Every structure is written in structure tokens, then in C-alpha cells.
Amino acid sequence: MSEREQERVVASGDAAVVKRESARRTRRSFLVGGVAAAAGYGVARWIANSPYDGRLQSALRKTLNVDAVVNRTVFGERGLAPTYAVSDAKPLRLNGVIGLDNTLPVEGWRLQMAGVANAKSAPFYAPDVTAWEYKYTAATEPGEADHDLKSAKTSELNPGGAVDSEAGASLAARIEAMMKAQSKKRHEGNAEAGASRNALDIGTPGLLLPMAELMKLQHVELVTEFKCIEGWSNVTHWGGVRLRDLIEAYPPEKINGREPRYVYMETPDGDYYCGYDMKAARHPQSLLVTEMGGQPLKQEHGAPLRLHMPIKYGYKQIKRIGLIAYTDQKPDDYWEKLGYDWYAGL
């Protein structure tokens, strides 16, 4: 019965007809509501009982993957993040310290690069890049209070870094040797997400680039917004070299006649790691950062080299890069293992 018909019925005084129609509609609404509630409960149970992919149910992981496909299709990696005046920039909030337990001076750092074309004929070639021992000096001291930094702990057993005693050094060396023998890999991540399957095998050839070599590339400055998945953001003044310029200077070995699809990065200790589409790596605003606010990068922000990628959330902007490797297999990503989205597009 239409609304107009109901008005005519009411006007005619036939209350019995109105009551019957109202009851019919109430029963139908209750039935529809019950079916919807049952369907919702069934979907919730299906999601809850689906097998886990990392720490996320596979049903939810598939939803994230669909979202990534839609994002790539609509926006791709071609959009530019907004830029701001230098006067709008503020010091970046301290957040996230995985892989930053000890101070790493630039003199004791090298950028490992793997999968580089014609690596043997390039300067700084090394038959085993994993043999480089990063020369740490001391524990990183936070510059200000931060909820992540407060929970950071410096390991007393730090293979390749500073230790508290001769006995500690001996034990650390034995642990390192055991890990190498068991895994055939130089580094095994000890943070919450565990080791990356993309950690380099011992004996991997490549390049060991000092900072002076990176500084030969064009210096670029950006004032863009860092966005955290936690819901805060920060306009920051960044300085460094474009990741795409590094890729052009040291291009990847082709696979089946084409460029590999991904770039993988990890910290020197292997604790933190991220993977990126090659398109995102070549984005004109993807920056290998050596400066913030016109000053050298601080240890707590990832010195001597970190990534800023304003088209991605902050958890993809890895600090203290020790390795950049080209690969055709989708790389591991630290936070994806803990339930986040691998794509992380804004």
C-alpha cells in the first residue's frame, strides 16, 4: 500500500486496514533484519575461522590486496604528494627504533647493493657484500621523549657492534658463527616479525658504496608530509638524493630481458626490512635522505641513510638503510608480517 493510499484509508476511518498493513510491514522488517544479522554473523565467523596470513586472517588479507589493486589502477605511482614552503616544516616526531639500537657513524657504514648489472666491472665491487662489518660505537640516545624510544633496549650481544665485555664479545662471536652455519645467511632479524626470507646469502656479490659515492648524485630537497598509520602527520624538510638516480647510476641486472619488479631494503642488523614496487622506487619524490631541516640526519631518525617516500605511509619509510637489492620476487615486509598492508599507499 502506497503512502497516498494509507492517507486515504486513514481519512476514511478504516483503522483495521491500517493495523493489518502495519503488522505486515513490521513482520517483513523483522525478517529482513534477522536475515541480515545472521548473514553478518556468518561472515564474521568465516573471517575469524579463516587461516592466518602472517598475523592477519587470509580473508582480510585478500581485502587489503584488492584495495591495493584498486589503488594502483586509479592512482598508480604517478601522483605527486603536495609540497610546502620551508617555513611550514617542523622537526619530525621521533617514532620507531627497530634496527637503531646502536650509533652507526658514516665512516663505519656501507650501502650494500645486490642484483646490480655488471657489478664486477663497477667501482666498489665486493665478491661478498655480507662480509662487511658495520662499525657501531655506542647506544643511540633519544633526543626527546617518545613512546617507542622509551621501550628501546640496547642488546649486550651485538655481533658486528659494540659489546660490554671481552666475554660478551666472545659469546656474540659464537652466536654469530652458529647463526651463519645454520642459516647460510649473514643476518638474522631478531625483532618481533622475525627474520626476512630476503636476507642475503653469505657470499652474495655486489657493491659496497661509501657515502661519498652517493653524494656524487644530484642533491635534492623536498618539503613534504610524513604520514603515520597511527593517524598523525608532520610536514618536514628533507634533503638527499633521489632513489631513481641511484637506480640509474647502478641499474639492476635484467631478468628474462626486463627490469626486475621490486626493490628490497633492510637495516644493517636485518631487524627491519621493506619491499617496494620498482615504480614506487622510481617515483620522483622517493628520496634517500641524508639531511633533515638542513642538518645532517640524526641517529634516532635513521642516520646515516633513510628513505622518505611521501606516497606511502611511514612504516614503509625505512630508517638506517644497510642493503638495497633488486629482485623479481615480492619481498618480505616487516609490518606486513604483523598484519599491515604491503602496498601502504596513501
Summary of the structure (lengths in Angstrom):
residues: 346
radius of gyration: 27.1
end to end distance: 48.5
largest distance: 101.0
contacts: 1029
relative contact order: 0.16
helix: 35%
strand: 20%
